[in-house]
Structure formats: structure tokens, C-alpha cells
Amino acid sequence: MAKHILINVVPWEARVALLEDTTLVELHIERGRQRGIAGNVYKGKVVRVLPGMQAAFVDIGLEKAAFLHVSDMPGEEELPATLTQEGDVEAADVAPVVARDARPIEERLQKGQEVLVQVAKEPMGTKGARVTSHVSLPGRYLVCMPGTRHIGISRRIEDATERDRLRGIVEAEGTPDAGFIVRTACEGVTKREIHDDVRFLTRLWARVEKTAAAATAPALIHQDLDLVLRVVRDLFTSDVERLSVDAPEDYERVLEFVKGLMPRLASRVHLYEGVTPLFEQHGVETKIARALERRVWLKSGGYLIFDQTESLTTVDVNSGRYVGKKSQEETILRVNLEAAKQVVQQLRLRNIGGIIVIDFIDMEKAANRKKVSDALQEALRKDKARSNVLRISELGLVQMTRKRTRESLEQLLTSPCAHCGGTGRVRSVETIAYDALRRAFRESAAHANSARIALRVHPDVAVFLTERERQSLEALERQSGRTVAVEPVPELGRDEVDVRVGS
């Protein structure tokens, strides 16, 4: 499978697309005035402690205070966390240690206390950022975890001999006051390269400590790389055949970064100078538009329906046009297997996190349900975001969670509909028309001396009233004893009704 990274940079935003063959599997966007803060380290000040929630609000200098839960604070006695996914995730996505027998938060934090925290989740909607006291700093091959001694290896490095080799090198290179997670990109690299990464990360942590000691809260202590360099650090691995950048300045910046961190891959970095825009050249613009659609077609003729709410995302699997060639059970199994792979691909592309419920088509055989469940788990192995999947139910429902650190593609690129208020539905023409008639009747009763009623409505509503509800208008005139005139007003919204009563 050929992998290709496309980096499109213009003055107002940077966009990065990851292609597997011709399929768009990941899209990252960072706008100039909305640079992400996930991974940033701040010196904050506690503004409120909530014993009932075992959490605290911390002022880190943003519009809204950040949320710190007791589980995101070091405990008196700590154990290495289980790495359910590989270590090469965003800095704040690594949970290096978990507290055991931790004291209540009110015994550990007081109002006005200064604390060093790292952003684990961006502010979303009405919620402020979520932060953690477990600071972790990602390098090219390792993630440094100050304050621990844990050594973890990415589960995607499966060869036992290689895992032992890497563990031995890191343990020999490691420092007594920091642990490390070995990232997938570390597989096969030399001892010297690992040594350089350890030195880089330990020096970086020393600078963070020095800056924090001199700063007054709230203050930004360490800012993670911008999108372009962050993606190069995290996604540009040996299995990526080509990295194309369409802006000369950013091409030079990327090339310098790659030569310093991964010189073996420098020859794969290219400046795109084609006449056709980079994303259009690879059909990415069309793929982005499709990623915002509610319906996703499967090759078999089936389709998925994605619905996002504040609390969860639902994915409904439908057989659609596919009728199969054998039994109904075989037909359903094929659609579900294809859907399992496509659902995960869409979760990655749309950057959907939180609680997700997948409604597969009902299957009678337990063995087939297991096949679908296994296919879903296999597809999730390619996803860097941590996930937790429950067993598929007899009704074909799968409940899962997926780690969310930034806004979804839908939240980033769309806004609630001004007409429907974000519900996805609007009142029908009939409903609006009948509401207009009721309002006209009320107004006529309130103005006994008037002789005329003007119903000013959107043209669509006016056509419905005058052509399909002429009898209702005549009945209104009889009941009110007044002339009723319908006036189409294009400037009015479809839902707006303006009733005017006069002589």
C-alpha cells in the first residue's frame, strides 16, 4: 500500500492529507488564528477545587479555565499504565502512569496553588481544555515521561527480538528521573539515533523546568510544533513513499527538519510546483466534501449513515442496493464486514471521538457476529487514536469509545444551520402556513376595529396558501369579518411570518 503525505500551506491555513494508495485516510487542518493547543505545557493557577467531582479548574491564560481531574495527577504510589495503543500519539495522548490509592484532590490542591499541566484535549464547544499533570514530550523515536521510570514499547512493534533490543538500548540510555515510550518509528533504528533522541528530550525537559521555575502563572511554558512539523514528526515514517509540500518556505522548513531528525527520508521530501493545486491534483478536495456527507456508500451497494450529537455518534449500516447471490445471512455478513472496515476509515478521516454506537445489520449466527467484531478490531489496529470496543450484541450493536483530543472535521468545517438550528430538520411549508393562519386569527381578535389583515410570508408559503389553502383563507375571512391578503416577501426567512392589521 503506497502512502503519500500532501501538505498544502496558504497564509490563512495549513492542511495535511494522508493518502493510502488513492484513499484519503487522515486530514489535519490548522488555521492561522486557531492554532491548536493540545500538547502545550502551561504553568497554571488553581481557581477552584471541586471535591464532589474530584477535579479542579485551572487558569492557564485562556478564555475558559482548564479542567484537571484527580486521575490526571501523579499519585503517591504509581504503576505503569497499560499501553492499549502504540506510543506514537500526540504528547498529551500518552498516559504514562496511573495513580493507586491516590489522596482526594482537596488534600492535594488548594485555590491559588500553581501547577504545571499539559493540554490533553482542546477546548470544545462550551467546555474548556482538559489538562493533565502527567507531562509527556514526544520526540522522533521516543516519548519522554518526566517523573517516571517506566519503559514502554509500542505494541505495533511485534518482533520479540526487536522489542528486546530496543528496550535494552533505552534502559541503558535512560535517565533516572524520566521514563520513555518507544514509538513505532523506532523500529530498526540505530543505537546512535536513539541516543540522540534521548539527549534531545532530556534537554527539552530541562528547558521546560527552567522556564517554569521563572514564570508566573498563568503562563505558556512549552508550545508543541505547528501542524506542518508535527505531522512530519508523527506521520512521516519509513512506509511513506513521498511527502509533497506546495509552499517553498515550508518545503525548506520541512526539509531542514527531516535532515536533522530523519536524514534517511530526506530524499522523499518534494516541492510541488504543478499548475493544478496540490489537493485538486490528487482529488482530495472532492474527498473532503464527501467526508462531510451524512451518507457513505459501500462498494457492495450498501451504505452507512453518520449522525453526530453532543453526547455520541451513531453509525447505521444498511444493505441498500446489495441483494447478494447466496443466502440472506451471507448477504448481511458481507455488507457488515465491508462496513466494519469503512466505519474505522471514516472515524479516522472525520476525526470522530467520544462514545460511538455502530448498528450493524442483525445477524443470526454468533460465528458471523464474531467475524464482524474481529474485522472491526483488525481495522482499528491501523488507527493511532486509543479505542475501547465492547462485544457485539445479539442485536448487532457495537459500543465503543475513541480518544478525542481535537474537534471533529464536521465541527471544524461546518456550523449549525441558521434555518434548522443545527437539528437537520426544518418546519414544513404546511406547518408554517397553518401557524400563519392562527396568528392572523389572534391578531384580528386583538384589533377589533381593523378592516384588513396582511399575511407577509416567504414566497413558498404564499404559494401554498393561495393555491392549496384558498378555502382556509376564505374561512379565516368569514370568521374574522376582515379581508385577508397574502403578500410574498422574498426577504423573509422561510420560517418567518409577519402579520399586519390595518384599516
Secondary structure, DSSP 8 states (H G I E B T S, - for coil): --EEEEEEEETTEEEEEEEETTEEEEEEEEETT----TT-EEEEEEEEEETTTTEEEEE-SSSS-EEEEGGGS--SEEEE---SS-S-S-GGG---EEEES---GGGT--TT-EEEEEEEE--BTTB--EEES---EE-SSEEEEET---EEE-TT---HHHHHHHHHHHHHH--TTEEEEE-GGGTT--HHHHHHHHHHHHHHHHHHHHHHHH--SSEEEE----HHHHHHHHH--TTEEEEEESSHHHHHHHHHHHHHH-GGGGGGEEE---SS-HHHHTTHHHHHHHHT-SEEE-TTS-EEEEEE-SSEEEEEEE-TT---SS-HHHHHHHHHHHHHHHHHHHHHHHT--EEEEEE----S-HHHHHHHHHHHHHHHTT--S-EEE----TTSEEEEEE---S--HHHHH----TTTTTSS----HHHHHHHHHHHHHHHHHH-TT--EEEEEE-HHHHHIIIII-HHHHHHHHHHHTSEEEEEE-TTS-TT-EEEEEE-
